[in-house]
Amino acid sequence: MKKHPSMLVPEFIREIDPYIPSRPDSYLMAAYGIPVLHRLNNNENPFGPPPAAMETIQSLNPKDMAIYPSGDAFDLRCHMAEKLGISPDQILCGNGANEIIQFVISAYCEAGDNIITADKTFAVYEWVAEFSGVQARLTPMKDHGFDPEAMLAFMDERTKIFFICNPNNPTGTFWDKETLQKFLEAVDGRAMVVVDEAYCEFAEDETFPDALTLLDDHPNLLIFRTFSKMYGLAGLRIGYLIGQKDPVFDICRTRIVYSINSAAQKAAMAAFGDKEHIEKTKRMVKESKNWLKTRLEGMGLDVIAGEGNYLIAGLPFNDQLAYRKLIRKGYMVRTMTGFRYPNHIRITLREKPLMEDFAVALEEVLEERGYPRLLS
Ligand SMILES: Cc1ncc(COP(=O)(O)O)c(C=O)c1O
Protein backbone atom coordinates (compact mmCIF):
# COMPACT_ATOMS: atom_id res chain seq x y z
CA MET A 1 0.00 0.00 0.00
CA LYS A 2 1.17 3.50 -0.89
CA LYS A 3 2.41 5.43 2.15
CA HIS A 4 2.85 9.10 2.94
CA PRO A 5 6.65 9.72 2.93
CA SER A 6 6.48 10.75 6.60
CA MET A 7 5.22 7.29 7.50
CA LEU A 8 8.54 5.90 6.29
CA VAL A 9 10.35 7.96 8.93
CA PRO A 10 10.93 5.98 12.16
CA GLU A 11 8.72 7.17 14.99
CA PHE A 12 11.62 8.27 17.20
CA ILE A 13 12.80 10.55 14.38
CA ARG A 14 9.33 12.00 13.87
CA GLU A 15 9.34 13.04 17.52
CA ILE A 16 12.42 15.23 17.00
CA ASP A 17 11.95 18.93 16.24
CA PRO A 18 14.36 20.02 13.51
CA TYR A 19 16.94 22.61 14.52
CA ILE A 20 16.04 25.88 12.83
CA PRO A 21 19.21 27.85 12.06
CA SER A 22 18.97 31.62 12.24
CA ARG A 23 18.33 33.51 8.99
CA PRO A 24 21.22 35.08 7.06
CA ASP A 25 22.39 38.45 8.41
CA SER A 26 21.21 40.25 5.24
CA TYR A 27 17.70 38.86 5.76
CA LEU A 28 17.64 39.84 9.44
CA MET A 29 18.94 43.35 8.69
CA ALA A 30 16.17 43.87 6.14
CA ALA A 31 13.52 42.29 8.39
CA TYR A 32 14.46 44.41 11.43
CA GLY A 33 15.35 47.53 9.42
CA ILE A 34 18.87 47.81 10.82
CA PRO A 35 21.98 49.00 8.94
CA VAL A 36 24.45 46.79 10.86
CA LEU A 37 24.19 43.56 12.78
CA HIS A 38 26.85 42.69 15.33
CA ARG A 39 27.15 38.94 15.74
CA LEU A 40 27.45 38.12 19.44
CA ASN A 41 25.68 34.79 19.06
CA ASN A 42 28.09 32.14 17.77
CA ASN A 43 31.40 32.71 19.57
CA GLU A 44 33.17 33.58 16.35
CA ASN A 45 36.53 35.34 16.32
CA PRO A 46 36.05 38.95 15.15
CA PHE A 47 39.70 39.08 14.00
CA GLY A 48 38.98 36.35 11.46
CA PRO A 49 41.60 33.69 10.67
CA PRO A 50 45.33 34.22 11.32
CA PRO A 51 47.13 36.22 8.56
CA ALA A 52 48.77 33.14 6.99
CA ALA A 53 45.37 31.47 6.63
CA MET A 54 43.91 34.61 5.04
CA GLU A 55 46.76 34.62 2.51
CA THR A 56 46.19 30.94 1.80
CA ILE A 57 42.51 31.54 1.15
CA GLN A 58 43.27 34.48 -1.13
CA SER A 59 45.79 32.46 -3.11
CA LEU A 60 43.41 29.58 -3.87
CA ASN A 61 43.17 28.77 -7.55
CA PRO A 62 39.51 28.51 -8.65
CA LYS A 63 40.51 25.87 -11.20
CA ASP A 64 41.69 23.58 -8.38
CA MET A 65 38.12 23.42 -7.11
CA ALA A 66 37.51 20.76 -9.77
CA ILE A 67 39.79 18.41 -7.82
CA TYR A 68 38.59 16.34 -4.87
CA PRO A 69 40.29 17.20 -1.59
CA SER A 70 42.42 14.73 0.32
CA GLY A 71 39.86 12.22 1.64
CA ASP A 72 41.48 12.06 5.06
CA ALA A 73 43.13 15.51 5.32
CA PHE A 74 46.50 13.79 4.97
CA ASP A 75 48.84 16.82 4.82
CA LEU A 76 46.99 18.63 7.57
CA ARG A 77 47.12 15.63 9.88
CA CYS A 78 50.84 15.18 9.27
CA HIS A 79 51.43 18.88 9.97
CA MET A 80 49.40 18.93 13.20
CA ALA A 81 50.88 15.62 14.36
CA GLU A 82 54.40 16.95 14.00
CA LYS A 83 53.58 20.08 15.98
CA LEU A 84 51.77 18.10 18.69
CA GLY A 85 54.40 15.35 18.91
CA ILE A 86 51.95 12.56 18.07
CA SER A 87 51.32 10.27 15.08
CA PRO A 88 49.09 11.41 12.16
CA ASP A 89 47.14 8.19 12.80
CA GLN A 90 46.03 9.65 16.12
CA ILE A 91 44.14 12.46 14.39
CA LEU A 92 40.84 12.35 12.52
CA CYS A 93 39.43 15.47 10.85
CA GLY A 94 35.81 16.27 10.15
CA ASN A 95 33.52 18.88 8.67
CA GLY A 96 33.50 20.73 11.97
CA ALA A 97 33.64 19.09 15.39
CA ASN A 98 29.89 18.62 14.96
CA GLU A 99 30.46 16.01 12.30
CA ILE A 100 32.96 14.24 14.54
CA ILE A 101 30.33 13.93 17.27
CA GLN A 102 28.29 11.99 14.73
CA PHE A 103 31.25 9.77 13.72
CA VAL A 104 31.97 8.85 17.34
CA ILE A 105 28.37 8.08 18.25
CA SER A 106 27.98 5.99 15.06
CA ALA A 107 31.20 4.10 15.79
CA TYR A 108 30.40 3.13 19.39
CA CYS A 109 26.64 3.09 19.84
CA GLU A 110 23.76 0.93 18.77
CA ALA A 111 20.06 1.04 19.65
CA GLY A 112 19.61 0.59 23.40
CA ASP A 113 22.96 2.16 24.30
CA ASN A 114 23.28 5.49 26.04
CA ILE A 115 25.61 8.44 26.24
CA ILE A 116 26.02 10.66 29.29
CA THR A 117 26.57 14.39 29.38
CA ALA A 118 25.39 17.36 31.46
CA ASP A 119 21.99 19.01 31.13
CA LYS A 120 23.36 22.53 30.56
CA THR A 121 25.94 22.17 27.87
CA PHE A 122 26.45 22.14 24.12
CA ALA A 123 23.31 20.39 22.90
CA VAL A 124 24.69 18.61 19.82
CA TYR A 125 25.85 15.56 21.82
CA GLU A 126 22.26 15.06 22.98
CA TRP A 127 20.72 15.73 19.56
CA VAL A 128 23.01 13.40 17.62
CA ALA A 129 22.47 10.66 20.19
CA GLU A 130 18.72 11.04 19.94
CA PHE A 131 18.48 10.95 16.17
CA SER A 132 20.85 7.97 16.22
CA GLY A 133 18.38 6.07 18.38
CA VAL A 134 20.68 6.31 21.40
CA GLN A 135 19.52 7.54 24.79
CA ALA A 136 21.08 10.79 26.04
CA ARG A 137 21.33 10.82 29.84
CA LEU A 138 21.72 14.35 31.14
CA THR A 139 23.12 14.88 34.60
CA PRO A 140 22.47 17.98 36.71
CA MET A 141 25.26 20.53 36.96
CA LYS A 142 27.08 21.39 40.17
CA ASP A 143 28.05 25.05 40.56
CA HIS A 144 27.44 25.51 36.81
CA GLY A 145 30.00 22.78 36.04
CA PHE A 146 29.95 19.11 35.06
CA ASP A 147 29.52 16.89 38.13
CA PRO A 148 31.74 13.78 37.85
CA GLU A 149 29.91 11.90 40.60
CA ALA A 150 26.50 12.48 39.05
CA MET A 151 27.84 11.33 35.68
CA LEU A 152 29.27 8.13 37.16
CA ALA A 153 26.02 7.48 39.01
CA PHE A 154 24.14 7.58 35.68
CA MET A 155 26.45 4.99 34.13
CA ASP A 156 25.30 1.45 33.40
CA GLU A 157 26.45 -1.43 31.20
CA ARG A 158 24.89 0.24 28.13
CA THR A 159 26.78 3.51 28.60
CA LYS A 160 29.16 3.90 25.67
CA ILE A 161 30.33 7.52 25.74
CA PHE A 162 30.69 10.38 28.22
CA PHE A 163 30.81 13.86 26.68
CA ILE A 164 32.57 16.48 28.80
CA CYS A 165 32.66 19.99 27.43
CA ASN A 166 35.91 21.49 28.72
CA PRO A 167 35.60 24.44 29.10
CA ASN A 168 31.86 24.19 29.11
CA ASN A 169 29.78 26.09 26.59
CA PRO A 170 27.99 28.18 27.92
CA THR A 171 29.26 28.44 31.54
CA GLY A 172 33.04 28.45 30.98
CA THR A 173 33.60 25.98 33.86
CA PHE A 174 36.22 23.26 33.43
CA TRP A 175 37.70 20.14 35.01
CA ASP A 176 41.35 20.38 35.98
CA LYS A 177 43.79 17.56 35.26
CA GLU A 178 43.23 15.82 38.58
CA THR A 179 39.45 15.75 38.14
CA LEU A 180 39.81 14.45 34.60
CA GLN A 181 42.32 11.82 35.66
CA LYS A 182 40.18 10.62 38.57
CA PHE A 183 37.16 10.43 36.30
CA LEU A 184 39.06 8.39 33.70
CA GLU A 185 40.26 6.06 36.45
CA ALA A 186 36.71 5.62 37.75
CA VAL A 187 35.36 4.90 34.26
CA ASP A 188 38.21 2.42 33.95
CA GLY A 189 37.88 1.83 30.22
CA ARG A 190 34.23 0.76 30.42
CA ALA A 191 33.13 3.63 28.14
CA MET A 192 34.73 6.24 25.90
CA VAL A 193 35.37 9.64 27.45
CA VAL A 194 35.17 12.56 25.02
CA VAL A 195 36.70 15.82 26.22
CA ASP A 196 35.41 18.54 23.91
CA GLU A 197 38.03 21.27 23.86
CA ALA A 198 36.41 23.53 21.26
CA TYR A 199 37.46 26.56 23.34
CA CYS A 200 40.72 25.29 24.87
CA GLU A 201 42.88 27.85 23.05
CA PHE A 202 41.09 30.63 24.99
CA ALA A 203 41.90 29.18 28.43
CA GLU A 204 43.62 31.61 30.80
CA ASP A 205 43.50 29.64 34.05
CA GLU A 206 46.79 27.93 34.81
CA THR A 207 45.00 24.84 36.07
CA PHE A 208 43.27 24.27 32.72
CA PRO A 209 44.49 20.79 31.77
CA ASP A 210 46.38 19.63 28.71
CA ALA A 211 44.27 16.55 28.03
CA LEU A 212 46.89 15.32 25.55
CA THR A 213 49.13 14.39 28.48
CA LEU A 214 46.51 11.83 29.60
CA LEU A 215 46.25 10.08 26.25
CA ASP A 216 49.05 7.53 26.72
CA ASP A 217 47.45 6.07 29.85
CA HIS A 218 43.86 6.17 28.63
CA PRO A 219 42.96 4.48 25.32
CA ASN A 220 39.31 5.40 25.92
CA LEU A 221 40.06 9.15 25.91
CA LEU A 222 39.10 11.22 22.84
CA ILE A 223 39.82 14.94 22.52
CA PHE A 224 37.78 17.18 20.19
CA ARG A 225 39.06 20.49 18.85
CA THR A 226 37.91 22.90 16.16
CA PHE A 227 39.18 25.59 13.80
CA SER A 228 35.84 27.43 14.13
CA LYS A 229 36.50 29.44 17.27
CA MET A 230 40.05 30.65 17.99
CA TYR A 231 41.20 30.11 14.40
CA GLY A 232 38.29 32.01 12.85
CA LEU A 233 37.51 29.40 10.21
CA ALA A 234 33.90 28.59 11.16
CA GLY A 235 32.71 29.28 7.61
CA LEU A 236 35.01 26.62 6.16
CA ARG A 237 33.85 23.93 8.62
CA ILE A 238 36.77 21.96 9.99
CA GLY A 239 37.42 20.27 13.33
CA TYR A 240 39.40 17.25 14.52
CA LEU A 241 39.72 14.61 17.18
CA ILE A 242 42.80 13.16 18.81
CA GLY A 243 43.02 9.75 20.43
CA GLN A 244 45.15 6.65 20.53
CA LYS A 245 45.62 4.94 17.15
CA ASP A 246 43.18 2.03 17.72
CA PRO A 247 40.12 4.09 18.65
CA VAL A 248 40.89 6.56 15.86
CA PHE A 249 41.02 3.62 13.44
CA ASP A 250 37.66 2.40 14.73
CA ILE A 251 36.08 5.82 14.33
CA CYS A 252 37.43 5.99 10.76
CA ARG A 253 34.99 3.17 9.99
CA THR A 254 32.06 5.58 10.31
CA ARG A 255 33.55 8.82 9.01
CA ILE A 256 32.41 10.47 5.81
CA VAL A 257 35.35 10.67 3.42
CA TYR A 258 35.89 13.87 1.43
CA SER A 259 33.70 15.83 3.84
CA ILE A 260 36.39 18.47 4.46
CA ASN A 261 36.91 20.71 1.46
CA SER A 262 40.37 21.58 0.17
CA ALA A 263 40.13 25.27 1.12
CA ALA A 264 39.44 24.28 4.74
CA GLN A 265 42.34 21.82 4.83
CA LYS A 266 44.80 24.35 3.42
CA ALA A 267 43.60 27.26 5.58
CA ALA A 268 43.66 25.11 8.73
CA MET A 269 47.22 24.06 7.99
CA ALA A 270 48.29 27.69 7.67
CA ALA A 271 46.38 28.69 10.81
CA PHE A 272 47.35 25.91 13.19
CA GLY A 273 49.42 26.99 16.17
CA ASP A 274 49.74 30.70 15.24
CA LYS A 275 50.82 31.96 18.68
CA GLU A 276 50.57 35.65 17.82
CA HIS A 277 46.98 35.29 16.66
CA ILE A 278 46.11 33.29 19.78
CA GLU A 279 47.72 35.83 22.13
CA LYS A 280 46.10 38.80 20.39
CA THR A 281 42.67 37.16 20.56
CA LYS A 282 43.15 36.13 24.20
CA ARG A 283 44.13 39.68 25.18
CA MET A 284 41.00 41.09 23.54
CA VAL A 285 38.73 38.45 25.11
CA LYS A 286 40.23 38.94 28.57
CA GLU A 287 39.84 42.71 28.50
CA SER A 288 36.26 42.52 27.23
CA LYS A 289 35.32 39.75 29.67
CA ASN A 290 36.53 41.64 32.73
CA TRP A 291 34.94 44.87 31.60
CA LEU A 292 31.58 43.44 30.49
CA LYS A 293 31.20 41.22 33.56
CA THR A 294 31.65 44.20 35.89
CA ARG A 295 29.36 46.36 33.77
CA LEU A 296 26.55 43.79 33.64
CA GLU A 297 26.82 43.05 37.36
CA GLY A 298 26.61 46.80 37.89
CA MET A 299 23.24 46.67 36.11
CA GLY A 300 22.12 44.12 38.69
CA LEU A 301 22.40 41.10 36.38
CA ASP A 302 23.77 37.67 37.34
CA VAL A 303 26.77 36.84 35.21
CA ILE A 304 28.42 33.46 34.68
CA ALA A 305 31.84 33.91 33.11
CA GLY A 306 34.69 31.45 33.02
CA GLU A 307 37.04 30.29 30.29
CA GLY A 308 36.10 30.79 26.62
CA ASN A 309 35.19 33.80 24.48
CA TYR A 310 31.69 34.21 25.89
CA LEU A 311 29.74 34.84 29.07
CA ILE A 312 26.12 34.40 30.02
CA ALA A 313 23.87 36.87 31.78
CA GLY A 314 20.57 36.24 33.59
CA LEU A 315 17.81 38.73 32.74
CA PRO A 316 14.70 39.65 34.68
CA PHE A 317 12.60 38.63 31.65
CA ASN A 318 12.36 36.19 28.78
CA ASP A 319 15.51 35.62 26.70
CA GLN A 320 13.58 35.43 23.40
CA LEU A 321 12.12 38.85 24.10
CA ALA A 322 15.60 40.18 24.88
CA TYR A 323 16.84 38.70 21.59
CA ARG A 324 14.16 40.52 19.61
CA LYS A 325 14.75 43.82 21.43
CA LEU A 326 18.53 43.61 21.04
CA ILE A 327 18.43 42.65 17.37
CA ARG A 328 16.42 45.80 16.67
CA LYS A 329 19.38 47.68 18.13
CA GLY A 330 21.83 45.77 15.92
CA TYR A 331 23.05 43.04 18.33
CA MET A 332 22.44 39.33 17.85
CA VAL A 333 22.90 37.33 21.06
CA ARG A 334 22.22 33.65 21.79
CA THR A 335 19.12 32.81 23.79
CA MET A 336 19.87 30.26 26.50
CA THR A 337 16.49 28.58 27.09
CA GLY A 338 17.61 25.83 24.68
CA PHE A 339 20.66 25.32 26.93
CA ARG A 340 18.27 25.01 29.89
CA TYR A 341 19.21 28.43 31.23
CA PRO A 342 15.85 30.18 30.84
CA ASN A 343 15.96 34.01 30.86
CA HIS A 344 19.68 33.98 30.09
CA ILE A 345 21.55 35.23 27.06
CA ARG A 346 25.04 34.27 25.93
CA ILE A 347 27.21 37.06 24.62
CA THR A 348 30.31 36.50 22.47
CA LEU A 349 33.19 38.61 23.76
CA ARG A 350 34.41 40.95 21.08
CA GLU A 351 36.39 44.22 20.99
CA LYS A 352 35.82 46.43 24.05
CA PRO A 353 34.32 49.44 22.21
CA LEU A 354 31.67 47.12 20.76
CA MET A 355 31.03 45.67 24.23
CA GLU A 356 30.55 49.22 25.56
CA ASP A 357 27.95 49.97 22.88
CA PHE A 358 26.26 46.63 23.52
CA ALA A 359 26.04 47.35 27.26
CA VAL A 360 24.28 50.65 26.52
CA ALA A 361 21.84 48.84 24.22
CA LEU A 362 21.11 46.21 26.88
CA GLU A 363 20.63 48.90 29.49
CA GLU A 364 18.10 50.60 27.22
CA VAL A 365 16.24 47.30 26.82
CA LEU A 366 16.11 46.90 30.60
CA GLU A 367 14.78 50.45 30.91
CA GLU A 368 12.17 49.90 28.20
CA ARG A 369 10.96 46.92 30.23
CA GLY A 370 10.64 49.16 33.25
CA TYR A 371 13.82 48.16 35.06
CA PRO A 372 15.45 51.18 36.63
CA ARG A 373 18.88 52.27 35.50
CA LEU A 374 20.93 50.81 38.30
CA LEU A 375 24.18 52.21 37.06
CA SER A 376 24.54 55.93 36.64
C1 LIG B 1 31.52 23.01 22.75
C2 LIG B 1 31.44 22.95 21.26
N1 LIG B 1 31.82 21.84 20.64
C3 LIG B 1 31.77 21.73 19.31
C4 LIG B 1 31.30 22.77 18.54
C5 LIG B 1 31.18 22.56 17.06
O1 LIG B 1 32.19 23.20 16.38
P1 LIG B 1 32.35 23.11 14.82
O2 LIG B 1 32.10 24.48 14.28
O3 LIG B 1 33.77 22.66 14.63
O4 LIG B 1 31.38 22.10 14.30
C6 LIG B 1 30.89 23.95 19.13
C7 LIG B 1 30.36 25.06 18.33
O5 LIG B 1 29.71 25.95 18.78
C8 LIG B 1 30.96 24.05 20.55
O6 LIG B 1 30.55 25.15 21.19
The ligand as a Gaussian input file, in Angstrom:
#p B3LYP/6-31G(d) Opt

LIG

0 1
 C       31.522000      23.009000      22.748000
 C       31.439000      22.948000      21.263000
 N       31.821000      21.838000      20.644000
 C       31.768000      21.725000      19.312000
 C       31.301000      22.769000      18.537000
 C       31.183000      22.559000      17.062000
 O       32.188000      23.204000      16.380000
 P       32.352000      23.113000      14.820000
 O       32.100000      24.475000      14.284000
 O       33.773000      22.660000      14.627000
 O       31.377000      22.101000      14.296000
 C       30.887000      23.954000      19.132000
 C       30.357000      25.058000      18.327000
 O       29.706000      25.952000      18.778000
 C       30.962000      24.049000      20.547000
 O       30.553000      25.149000      21.191000

